[in-house]
Amino acid sequence: MDASNRFYQYLSASTALLSMITGGMHYAWPSPSIPKLTQNNSSAFQITPEEGSWIIIMELIAPIPSCFFSAIITDNIGRKKSILSTSIPYFVSWLIIAFAKSASMLCLARFLAGLCDGVIFTVMPLYIAEIADPNIRGFLGAGISVVWIFGMLLINVIGAYLTIPGTAGVSSVVPLLMLATFIWMPESPYFLIMKNDIKQATLSLQKLKGRNDVEDELQRLQNAVKTNNKKWSNFLELLTKKSNQKSLLIIVVLRNAQQMSGLAAIIFYTISIFNEAGDFMSPLGATILYVSIQCVMAAVCSLLIDKTGRRPLLTTSLVGSALTLFLEGTYFYLKDFTNVDTTVFNFVPLLALISFVIVFNVGAQPIPMLIQGEIFPTNVKAMASCFSEVYCCVVAAIVSKLFQILRDSFGMFLPFIVFAGCCVVNLIFVTIFVPETKRRTLEEIQETLGGKKAGVKC
């Protein structure tokens, strides 16, 4: 099938992913904004470091309850409506930030944005996996991380040059743009078949495939949904069926590999890290450069992933991440605990973190979200996605707090050494447990996880 026939697959994914841009902007908002508020460098108000830490953590706590809620609604109102439901709350959260006069109002805004994060991270992998052809599913799935990081880049750039209310005002346009465009896109045909709406499923498939003859495809999806839904309840089957247990283990391994590298902590404390690193480059400039390269490399991964496969990129990424994090930790140890003159090496922290972001974003960052949407059958996808996001939030919150504790108690070097060690351990688990899913249909992946052999869809 040529690219013109997949026009609606690309367009549907692109408009849906506007919500991920908003999520990325909210997520990284503390990086340019908290230093302004704690140092009173803005026309707004001043907060304490303790209040700042609570503002940061709110967006990691809030997705936990909303993941459970979204797991329920996505199988009832659909993937499309679930994603659309985040647009107004995201918009309101930016308005609260724009007019906030206290730390508690900022916490409220961050909590509301975090609730939306839980929905989009639960539903988005399902929607994209279910509308995309096998040979572009990796590209579109990796786009989740690309646009999330692009949102982080946007907020760092906008936040560097505008006031906090101005930044919020500009950012509030994005969720409205998503609402105005994604509302016209097709629903997942899998969901429509689950609801026995065969007429709409046929129309959705025709639009997504760019052709009228979709009978074979429709029959394949009907058989897959019928097979998946014929026995147990969603939650019970997720916990008791052997192939689903194996998939849950894979998700745990992938999320550990992603979050135990210190990803969330590095995002939240990027400017603080560069403040302690030295004078090679301004902290703000280094942060923007860091996030820009992160965005570019995530895009490179999306182009490579359907050619090289998931496993080669994951293993390469974790090896490189371990080496670069160890280098970062070694520099801070020499700088803070020895008499070695590190001024001649003051480029190392920036070089190491940029190297880290290059290797991390060609595998360990985008691939867990992609595989999350691939390895579960239709009837448990929503609940499995909920589990994945809750687990991710819990690990990210623990890692972020661990970063602060280790940095304050032992110095900046120790968190990076610990994260490097975690990359090595997780590399072993990835090598043992994570399967290759390149160019396989969702049904073929299920056959593989169930112990049957499946061919490769070219």
URPEJO-V417177 format. One record per pair of residues at least 6 apart in sequence whose ideal C-beta (glycine too) atoms are under 8 Angstrom apart, sorted by the first residue. I is the first residue (numbers start at 1). GAP is how many residues later the second one is. If there is no record, write none. Layout:
# URPEJO-V417177
I & GAP
I & GAP
This chain:
# URPEJO-V417177
1 & 132
1 & 208
1 & 209
3 & 7
4 & 206
5 & 204
5 & 205
5 & 206
6 & 127
6 & 130
6 & 202
6 & 203
6 & 204
7 & 203
8 & 177
8 & 178
8 & 199
8 & 200
8 & 202
9 & 122
9 & 123
9 & 124
9 & 127
9 & 131
9 & 199
10 & 130
11 & 174
12 & 119
12 & 170
12 & 173
12 & 174
12 & 196
13 & 115
13 & 118
13 & 119
13 & 127
13 & 130
14 & 129
15 & 163
15 & 166
15 & 167
15 & 169
15 & 170
16 & 64
16 & 67
16 & 108
16 & 111
16 & 112
16 & 162
16 & 166
16 & 169
17 & 107
17 & 126
17 & 127
17 & 130
18 & 129
18 & 156
18 & 157
18 & 159
18 & 160
18 & 163
18 & 164
19 & 64
19 & 67
19 & 68
19 & 71
19 & 97
19 & 101
19 & 105
19 & 156
19 & 159
19 & 163
20 & 100
20 & 104
20 & 124
20 & 127
20 & 128
20 & 131
21 & 126
21 & 127
21 & 129
21 & 130
21 & 133
21 & 153
22 & 64
22 & 68
22 & 94
22 & 129
22 & 149
22 & 152
22 & 153
22 & 156
23 & 67
23 & 90
23 & 93
23 & 94
23 & 97
23 & 98
23 & 125
23 & 128
24 & 123
24 & 124
24 & 125
24 & 126
24 & 127
24 & 128
24 & 130
24 & 131
25 & 126
25 & 127
25 & 129
25 & 130
25 & 146
25 & 149
26 & 33
26 & 64
26 & 67
26 & 84
26 & 87
26 & 88
26 & 90
26 & 91
26 & 125
26 & 129
27 & 32
27 & 90
27 & 121
27 & 124
27 & 125
27 & 240
28 & 123
28 & 124
28 & 127
28 & 128
28 & 239
28 & 263
29 & 68
29 & 81
29 & 126
29 & 130
29 & 138
30 & 22
30 & 25
30 & 26
30 & 238
31 & 121
31 & 124
31 & 125
31 & 128
31 & 236
31 & 237
31 & 239
31 & 240
31 & 256
32 & 123
32 & 124
32 & 127
32 & 128
32 & 135
32 & 239
32 & 252
32 & 255
33 & 126
33 & 131
33 & 134
34 & 13
34 & 18
34 & 21
34 & 22
35 & 6
35 & 236
35 & 237
36 & 6
36 & 8
36 & 128
37 & 7
37 & 8
37 & 9
37 & 10
37 & 15
37 & 127
38 & 8
38 & 9
38 & 10
38 & 11
38 & 14
39 & 7
40 & 6
42 & 121
42 & 122
43 & 120
44 & 56
44 & 57
44 & 119
44 & 120
44 & 121
45 & 56
45 & 57
47 & 8
47 & 56
47 & 59
48 & 55
51 & 52
52 & 51
53 & 351
54 & 49
54 & 53
55 & 48
55 & 51
55 & 52
55 & 55
56 & 54
56 & 212
56 & 344
57 & 340
57 & 343
57 & 344
58 & 49
58 & 52
58 & 53
58 & 56
59 & 51
59 & 52
59 & 54
59 & 55
59 & 58
60 & 54
60 & 204
60 & 333
60 & 336
60 & 337
60 & 340
61 & 50
61 & 53
61 & 332
61 & 336
62 & 48
62 & 49
62 & 50
62 & 51
62 & 52
62 & 53
62 & 55
62 & 56
63 & 51
63 & 52
63 & 54
63 & 55
63 & 58
63 & 326
63 & 327
63 & 330
64 & 54
64 & 326
64 & 329
64 & 330
65 & 50
65 & 53
66 & 48
66 & 49
66 & 50
66 & 51
66 & 52
66 & 53
66 & 56
67 & 51
67 & 52
67 & 54
67 & 55
67 & 318
67 & 319
67 & 320
67 & 322
67 & 323
67 & 326
68 & 318
68 & 322
69 & 49
69 & 50
70 & 12
70 & 48
70 & 49
70 & 52
70 & 53
70 & 312
70 & 316
71 & 51
71 & 311
71 & 312
71 & 314
71 & 315
72 & 310
73 & 8
73 & 9
73 & 12
74 & 8
74 & 48
74 & 49
74 & 52
74 & 117
74 & 308
75 & 116
75 & 119
75 & 159
75 & 307
77 & 8
78 & 109
78 & 110
78 & 113
78 & 114
78 & 117
79 & 44
79 & 47
79 & 48
79 & 51
79 & 108
79 & 109
79 & 112
80 & 47
80 & 102
80 & 105
80 & 106
80 & 107
80 & 108
82 & 37
82 & 41
83 & 36
83 & 37
83 & 40
83 & 41
83 & 44
83 & 99
84 & 94
84 & 95
84 & 98
84 & 99
85 & 34
86 & 30
86 & 33
86 & 34
86 & 89
87 & 88
87 & 89
87 & 91
87 & 92
88 & 87
88 & 91
89 & 23
89 & 24
89 & 26
89 & 27
90 & 23
90 & 26
90 & 84
90 & 85
91 & 81
91 & 84
91 & 85
92 & 20
93 & 16
93 & 17
93 & 19
93 & 20
93 & 23
94 & 15
94 & 74
94 & 75
94 & 77
94 & 78
94 & 81
95 & 73
95 & 77
96 & 9
96 & 10
96 & 12
96 & 13
96 & 16
97 & 8
97 & 9
97 & 12
97 & 67
97 & 68
97 & 71
98 & 66
98 & 67
98 & 70
98 & 71
98 & 74
99 & 6
99 & 66
100 & 6
100 & 9
100 & 64
118 & 271
118 & 275
121 & 248
121 & 264
121 & 268
121 & 271
122 & 260
122 & 263
122 & 264
122 & 266
122 & 267
123 & 259
123 & 262
124 & 20
124 & 245
125 & 16
125 & 19
125 & 244
125 & 245
125 & 247
125 & 248
125 & 260
126 & 62
126 & 247
126 & 255
126 & 256
126 & 259
127 & 61
128 & 9
128 & 12
128 & 13
128 & 15
128 & 16
128 & 245
129 & 8
129 & 12
129 & 244
129 & 245
129 & 313
130 & 58
130 & 59
130 & 60
130 & 61
130 & 243
130 & 248
130 & 312
131 & 55
131 & 57
131 & 58
131 & 77
132 & 8
132 & 9
134 & 305
134 & 306
134 & 307
134 & 323
135 & 171
135 & 304
135 & 322
135 & 323
136 & 170
137 & 169
137 & 233
137 & 237
138 & 164
138 & 167
138 & 168
138 & 172
138 & 232
138 & 300
139 & 163
139 & 164
139 & 166
139 & 167
140 & 162
141 & 164
141 & 225
141 & 228
141 & 229
141 & 232
141 & 233
142 & 156
142 & 159
142 & 160
142 & 163
142 & 224
142 & 225
142 & 227
142 & 228
143 & 159
144 & 222
144 & 225
144 & 226
145 & 153
145 & 156
145 & 216
145 & 220
145 & 221
145 & 224
146 & 149
146 & 152
146 & 153
146 & 155
146 & 156
146 & 220
149 & 142
149 & 145
149 & 146
149 & 149
149 & 212
149 & 216
150 & 145
151 & 23
152 & 115
152 & 139
152 & 142
152 & 143
153 & 135
153 & 138
153 & 139
153 & 141
153 & 142
154 & 17
155 & 12
155 & 16
156 & 131
156 & 132
156 & 135
157 & 131
158 & 9
158 & 12
158 & 13
159 & 8
160 & 124
160 & 128
162 & 8
186 & 17
186 & 18
186 & 21
186 & 22
187 & 13
187 & 17
188 & 16
189 & 12
189 & 15
189 & 16
189 & 19
189 & 29
189 & 32
190 & 31
190 & 34
190 & 35
190 & 188
192 & 6
192 & 8
192 & 9
192 & 12
193 & 8
193 & 25
193 & 28
193 & 29
193 & 32
194 & 31
194 & 35
194 & 184
194 & 185
198 & 20
198 & 24
201 & 17
201 & 20
202 & 12
202 & 16
205 & 9
205 & 12
205 & 13
205 & 16
206 & 6
206 & 8
209 & 8
220 & 223
224 & 153
224 & 154
224 & 218
224 & 219
224 & 222
225 & 153
225 & 154
227 & 150
228 & 149
228 & 150
228 & 151
228 & 152
229 & 149
229 & 150
231 & 6
232 & 8
232 & 9
234 & 145
234 & 146
234 & 148
234 & 149
235 & 145
235 & 148
237 & 7
237 & 142
237 & 143
238 & 6
238 & 10
238 & 138
238 & 142
238 & 145
238 & 146
238 & 149
239 & 6
242 & 208
243 & 203
243 & 206
243 & 207
243 & 208
244 & 132
244 & 133
244 & 136
244 & 140
246 & 203
247 & 128
247 & 129
247 & 137
247 & 202
248 & 136
248 & 139
249 & 184
250 & 121
250 & 125
250 & 183
250 & 184
250 & 185
251 & 117
251 & 120
251 & 121
251 & 124
251 & 133
251 & 136
251 & 137
251 & 140
252 & 139
253 & 173
253 & 176
253 & 177
253 & 180
253 & 181
254 & 113
254 & 114
254 & 117
254 & 118
254 & 176
254 & 180
255 & 113
255 & 133
255 & 136
255 & 137
255 & 140
256 & 139
256 & 166
256 & 170
256 & 173
257 & 57
257 & 61
257 & 107
257 & 111
257 & 166
257 & 169
257 & 170
257 & 172
257 & 173
258 & 106
258 & 107
258 & 110
258 & 134
259 & 133
259 & 136
259 & 137
259 & 140
260 & 135
260 & 139
260 & 159
260 & 162
260 & 163
260 & 166
261 & 60
261 & 64
261 & 99
261 & 103
261 & 158
261 & 161
261 & 162
262 & 63
262 & 137
262 & 141
262 & 153
262 & 154
262 & 156
262 & 157
262 & 160
263 & 97
263 & 102
263 & 133
263 & 136
264 & 132
264 & 133
264 & 135
264 & 136
265 & 134
265 & 135
265 & 137
265 & 138
265 & 139
265 & 150
266 & 7
266 & 87
268 & 132
269 & 134
270 & 16
270 & 17
270 & 20
270 & 21
271 & 12
271 & 13
271 & 16
272 & 11
273 & 76
273 & 80
273 & 139
274 & 7
274 & 9
274 & 12
274 & 13
274 & 75
274 & 76
275 & 8
276 & 56
276 & 136
277 & 9
277 & 54
277 & 55
277 & 69
277 & 72
277 & 73
278 & 57
278 & 64
278 & 65
278 & 68
278 & 71
279 & 67
280 & 6
280 & 66
280 & 67
280 & 69
280 & 70
281 & 8
281 & 69
286 & 64
289 & 61
289 & 65
290 & 60
290 & 63
290 & 64
290 & 67
293 & 61
293 & 64
293 & 65
294 & 63
294 & 67
294 & 71
297 & 60
297 & 61
297 & 63
297 & 64
297 & 65
298 & 63
298 & 67
298 & 68
300 & 61
300 & 62
301 & 12
301 & 60
301 & 61
301 & 62
301 & 64
301 & 65
301 & 66
302 & 64
304 & 9
304 & 58
305 & 8
305 & 61
305 & 62
305 & 65
305 & 133
306 & 132
306 & 133
308 & 130
309 & 127
309 & 129
310 & 57
310 & 60
310 & 61
310 & 124
310 & 126
310 & 127
310 & 128
311 & 119
311 & 123
311 & 124
311 & 125
313 & 49
313 & 50
313 & 54
314 & 49
314 & 50
314 & 53
314 & 116
314 & 120
315 & 48
315 & 112
315 & 115
315 & 116
316 & 43
316 & 46
316 & 47
317 & 42
317 & 43
317 & 44
317 & 45
317 & 46
317 & 47
317 & 48
318 & 45
318 & 46
318 & 105
318 & 106
318 & 108
318 & 109
318 & 112
319 & 40
319 & 104
319 & 108
320 & 35
320 & 36
320 & 38
320 & 39
320 & 40
321 & 35
321 & 38
321 & 39
321 & 43
321 & 99
321 & 102
322 & 98
322 & 99
322 & 101
322 & 102
322 & 105
323 & 97
324 & 28
324 & 29
324 & 31
324 & 32
324 & 35
325 & 27
325 & 31
325 & 91
325 & 92
325 & 94
325 & 95
325 & 98
326 & 90
326 & 91
326 & 94
327 & 21
327 & 25
327 & 28
328 & 20
328 & 21
328 & 24
328 & 25
328 & 28
328 & 88
329 & 84
329 & 85
329 & 86
329 & 87
329 & 88
329 & 90
329 & 91
330 & 83
330 & 87
331 & 11
331 & 14
331 & 17
331 & 18
331 & 21
331 & 82
332 & 17
332 & 79
332 & 80
332 & 81
332 & 84
333 & 78
333 & 80
333 & 84
334 & 6
334 & 8
334 & 11
335 & 7
336 & 75
336 & 76
336 & 77
337 & 74
337 & 76
342 & 6
368 & 20
371 & 63
371 & 66
372 & 12
372 & 13
372 & 16
373 & 8
373 & 12
374 & 63
374 & 68
374 & 71
375 & 60
375 & 62
375 & 70
375 & 74
376 & 8
376 & 9
377 & 69
402 & 13
402 & 16
403 & 12
406 & 8
406 & 9
406 & 12
407 & 7
407 & 8
435 & 10
435 & 13
435 & 14
437 & 8
438 & 18
439 & 17
439 & 18
439 & 19
440 & 8
440 & 14
440 & 15
440 & 16
440 & 17
441 & 16
444 & 10
444 & 11
444 & 12
444 & 13
445 & 9
447 & 6
447 & 7
448 & 6
